[in-house]
Amino acid sequence: MPPAVYIVGLGIFTQGTSEFMLSGLLPGMADDLGVSIPDAGLLISAFAVGMVVGAPLLAVATLGWPRRTALVSVQAAFVAAHVVGALAPGYTVLFVSRIVSALAYAGYWGVSVATVVALVPAAAKARAIAVVGCGLTLATIVGVPAGTVLSQYSDWRAAFWAVAAATVVSLVGTLLVVPGGRGEGERLSVRAELRGMARPQLWLSYAITAFAFGAVIVTFSYLASLLTEVSGVAEGWVPAMLALFGVGGMVGIVIGGRTAEARPLGTLGVGLGGLALFSALLALAAHVTTVVIALVFLLGLVGYVTNPALQSRVFTLAPGAPTLVGATNTAAFNVGNTVAPLLGGLTIDAGFGYASVAWVGAALAAAGVAGVLWAAYLQRSGPKRVPTPGSRTTVITRETAKAEA
């Protein structure tokens, strides 16, 4: 595997840490900024809004850029936004800096996948993408708990400085290692990709993505507060609990990676069903510390077991739109990341307590299960097209439909 692939994965690690680290920083941020914890939680939604807008927009805008130039440019913008955030005098400036950070991070995601795929032979493409994806998983396991520990010994601003410094290291590595060739996409291809995305099943898949990730992130966003305020977990143990969630996520990705190719809809159904069940159990047993510890691991597992299927299925549904299909799926992830913490904050503000966010997660997961059942129905009942001799029509047989299910 070329060293550049690992450098790109490092960039995902450093920036992905910022995406999720606020879950462990919210109490300190709320105190310092003079806002409520639900208001501080809106900073997570602000980041997600930037990702929703930035993913498809920057994927198209950077199609013809030299890959190294695109990666370095968005990393530099990300670093600058974190410096502003670390120095922010108040909530409003920090809110804007989170949106700018997310725009840059979304652009990095879009370019990173295209970069690593171009660097390796066809047989190694899946492995290269997996290395990049592992950067985000490691951010959950290592980066987020480390940021929480750093904020406990200093303050939340120290975590922002650390992310900025780590991203500078990644930026330098990009300059030294990643080739400077141009992307192969052209603006003319955008029209073809838009045509390739005109399939209802694809947009249903995006809705499932939003429900699935929203169900995970709504509980994770307020997990630190739930653990300390409801479950009786000491503040010093919060980083370990966040790491436990990440370990569960790593196990889930490994399992999902092995089942998603053969049974994507089955993997999604089982994962979302488990997520609904474990979220409901967390809401009911939030005061029982030993049960909560087990549920934190299980929520990470079932929450991330769906990830490989969510990521790969959209490419199967729209093979003619390889650039926009992935970028739009990233946006769908962040629609869930935007709306879910907002819903969780509303339930807390309404007086239902921190455990209520787990009920929101259970409801979102149940909606995702309904979407999977609908997708399965459409897949089984949809018309099967049989090509005529010499036709370019894609063959869709009952055998391939079963494989996709």
N, C-alpha and C positions, 0 to 999 in steps of 0.2 A: 504494500500500500504506500503510495507516495507520501512524503512528509507533509505536503501541502494539505492533504485530506485531514490530518490530525490538527494542523494549524486552524483550519476552518472549523473543526469541531471545538477547538479551544475558544474560538470566537463565540460560538453558540453557548458554551459553558459560561463565559463571563457575562454575556448579555442576558442569558436565560436566568442567571442568578438574580439579576435585577427584576426580571419579570415576576418572580415568585417570592422574593425575600420580604416583601412588605407584610406577609402573613405573620412573621415573627417580630416585626417592628411597630405594628399598629399602636399598641399601648403607649410606648415611649413617644411616638410621633404625635399622637393625640394630645398627650400632656404638654409637649414642647410647643406645639402650634396652637394650643388653646381651642381645640375642636373635639367633638365627640368621636368615639371609635367608629361608629358607622360613617361619619363624615370622612374620617381618615381612610376608611375602606373604599371610598369613592376614588381614591388615588389609584387603586387597582383597576377600577373601571376606566379611568382616564387612560391608563396604559393600554388597556384592551381596545379602546376606541381608536387610538393611534394605529394599533395593529390591524384593525378592521379596514381602515382607510388606506394604510400604507402598503399592505401586502399586495393587492392587485395593482395599485397605482404604480408603485416602484418596480414591480415585476415587468410591467410594460415599458416604463420610462427608461430602464437600464438594459433593455434587450441588446442594443448595439454597442454598449460601453465595453471597454477592456475590463475583464473580470477583476483584476487586481485593483484597478482604479475605482470600480464600483464598491468593492469590499472596503477599501481603505477610506473612501469618502463617507460611507454611512457609519463606519466605526468612529471616525473623527467627530461626526455630528453627535453620536451617542455619548462619547466622552465629554464633549462640551456641555451637553444637556445635563449630565450627572454632576459636573462641576457647578453649574448653575443651581441644581437641586440641592447640593450639599451646602451651598452658601445662601439658600433661599431665606429671605427675612420673614416670609409668611406663607400661608396655605396657597394663595393664588399663584404665586410664582412657582411653587413646587408642583402644583397641578399642571401648569403649562409645560414645565420641564418634563413631566412624565409623558405627556402626549408627544413631544418632540423626540424623546428617547424611543418611544414605541414606533414612531414613523421610521426612524433609523434602523431599529432592530428588525422591523418587518422587511425593509429593503435588504438587510443582510441575509435573512432567511431565504428570500427569493433568489438571490444571486448565489448563495452558498451551495444549494442543491445543484444548480446548473454547472457550477464550477467543478465540484467533485466528480460529477457524472462525466464531464469532458476530460478529466485527468486519468481515468482508469479504463481498462478494456471492458467489453460488454459483460464478461463473466463476473467482474468485480463490482459492478455498479451498485447492486443491492447492498453489498458489504460496505461500500463507501458511504452510502446514504445512512446506513445503520451507525457508522462511526459518528457522523454529524448528529444524528438523533440522540446518541448516547451522551453527547455534550449537555443536552437539556436535562436528561435524567440525572446525570451527575450533579447538575446545578441544584436539583431538588435534594439529593442525598447529602452533598458536601457544601455547596455554596450557600444555600438558604440557612442551614444550621450555623455555619460559620459566621454569616452576617448577623444572626441573632445573638451569638456569643459576643461578637465584637460590639454590638449595640448595648449589651448588658454591662460590659466593662468600660465602655466609653459613652457613645450615644448613637442614635440612628444615622447621624450625618457621617460618622466614621465608616459605616457600611457603604454609603454612597461613594466616599473617597476610595474605598478599597475596590469597588467595582470599576470605577474610572481608571485606577492604576492597573488593574488586571487587564482591562480592555486595551490600554496602551501597549502592554506586553504583547497581546494578540495582534494588534495593529502592526507593530514592528516585525513580528513573525510573518505576517502577510506580505509586507514589503520585501522581505528577504527570500521567501520560499514560494509563494504563489506566482505562477506564470502570468504575464501581462497580456495574453492574447485576448482577442475580441470574442464576444458571444456570437453564436451563429444565427440568432434570431434577427428578423428585420420587421419593420413596422407593417409591411405588407402581410406578414403572417398573423398579425393580430386579428384581422378579419376572419381568417380561416379558423383560428382558435375560438373566436366567438361563435362561429357556426357550429363548431364541434361541441360546444357546451349547451346547445339547445336541446336538452333531453330532460324530461320531468324527473326521471329516476335520480339524476345527478343532483338536482336541487332538493329532492327529498333526503338524499344522503347528506347534503350540507346541513339540513335541519337537524338530522340525527346527530351530526357532529356537534352542533351548538348545544343541544340538550345534554349530550353525554359529557362534554367538558364543563358545561355549567353546573351539572350535578356534582362533579368533583370539586370544582374551584370554590363553590359557595361555602362548603364546609371547611376547606383548607384555608380560605381567606381569614376566617375567624377562629381557626383552630387554637391559636395561642391563647386567645381570650377565653374560649370555652374551657380549655384545660385548666387554666389558673383560677377562673371565676366560678366554674361549675363543678369540675371534676376533682378539684383539690390538689392538682399537680403543682409542685413547687416551681417557681419561675426558672430556677437553674436547670430543671429537667426538660424544659420546653424544646431546646435545640435537639436533644436526643429523641424526643417524640416526633419532631419534624423529620429527622433522619430516618426514623422507623417508617414513617409514611413513604419516604423516598425509597427505602429498601423494598417495601411492598410494591411500589411502582415498578422497580427494576424487575422483580419477579414476574409481575403482570405482563410487562413488555416481552420478556422471554417466552412466556407461555403463549401470549397473543401472536407473537411472531411465528410460532409453529402451527397455529390453528387458523390464522387469518386467510392464508392463501387458499386452503381447501374449503373452509367454511366461514366466509366473512360474516354473513348474516347470523349464523349460529353463534359465532364468537361475540357479536354485538348483543344479541339477545341475552345470552348468559351473563355477560359482563354488566349490562345495564340492569338486568333483573337482580343480580347480586348487589349492585350499587344501591338500588332502591331499598332492598332488604336491610343492608348494613347501615344505611343512613337512618332508616326508621328505628333500628335498634339503638343507634347512638343517641337519637333524640329521647328515647324512652329510658336509657340506662346511663345518661350523661353524668349522674352523680356517683356511679360505681367505678372507681378508678381502675381496677383490674380489668373490668370489661371494656372500658374505654381504650386501654392500651392495646388490647387485642383488636378492637375495631379499627383503630388508627392504621394498623398494618393491613387489615383486610380491605379497608377503603382504598388504600393506595394500590393494592393488588387488582381489585375489580375495576377501579377507576382507570388504570392504565392498560389493562389487558385488552381493552377495546381500541387502543391507539393504533396498532399496526393495521387493523381492519379499516378504521376510519381513514387512515392515510392512503392505503393501497387501493381501496375499492373505487375511489373517485377516478383514478387513472384507468381502471378497467372499464368504467362507464363512459369515459370520454377520452379515448386514446388519441383523438385528433386535436386535443388541446393541452399538450403537455406542460406549457408554461402557466397559463391562466388557471387550469384546474387545480393545481397545487396551491397557488397563491390564494385562490378563492376559498379553498378549504382552510388555509391558515386564517383567513378572515372569519370563517364560520366558527372556528375554535374560539376566536376572540369576541364574537358576538355573545357566546356563552359566558366568556370571561368578563364581559361588560355588564350584561343584564343580571347574572346570578348574584354577584356581590351586592348589587343595588337592591335586589329583592331580599337578600339576607339582612341588609341594613334596615330595610323597612319593617321587617318582622321584629327586629331588636328594638327599634324606635317605638313600635306599637306596644311594647311592654311584654313580649312573649319570651324574652330572655335569649341568651346565646345558644341554647340547645335548639331553638326554633330553626336555626339555619339548616340543621340536618333534615328537618321536615321539608324545607324548600328543596334540598338536594334529592330527597326521596321522590318528590313530585316531579321534578325535572327528569329524573331517571325513568320514572313511569311513563312520561311523555315520550322519551326516547324509545322505550320498549314498544309503544304503540306505533311509532314511526317504523321500527324494524318489521313489525307484523304487516304493516301496510306495504312496505317494500317487498316483502316476501310474497304477498298476495299479487302485487303488480307483476312481479317477475314470473310467477306461475301462470297468470291469466293473460299476460300480454301476447300479442300476435307474434308468431314465429315467421321470420322472413327466409324464404328459400331463394337463393340466387339463380338466375338464368345463366346458361353457358356464356362465359366471357364477361359476366357482370362483375362489378366491383362491390356489390352489396355484401355486407358482413354476414357471415353465417351465424345464426343464433339458434342453436338446437336445444332440446330439452336436456341433453347431457351437459352442455355448457351452462345452462341455467342452474342445474343441480350443483355443479361445481362452484358456481358463484354464491349459491345459498349456503 
